[in-house]
Amino acid sequence: FFRKVRTMSALFNFEAFIFVLLLSICTCTYVRSMWQNLLDNYKKGLWGTFYKLAIIGERLSPWVSLACIGMAIRILFFK
């Protein structure tokens, strides 16, 4: 009666990976706009990665917003 449903992590599912990437870019851009000292370019490691995501969100904001809208339409209407 019951089938075991396999779940994939976001690293192996391309759609989930794109969703997590877009969410990370948008979150880091928002955090950088509110608290600029939290994400600066002198940090290394994970904080440096967050800074790079924030810069991507600032410089490519029209493309990131179109990708977010496209992902929202995909999730709401086609899934």
ZITALIN-V45481 format. One record per helix or strand. SS is the DSSP state (hx for helix, st for strand). FROM is the first residue (numbers start at 1). TO is the last residue. If there is no record, write none. Layout:
SS,FROM,TO + SS,FROM,TO
This chain:
hx,14,34 + hx,46,59 + hx,61,77
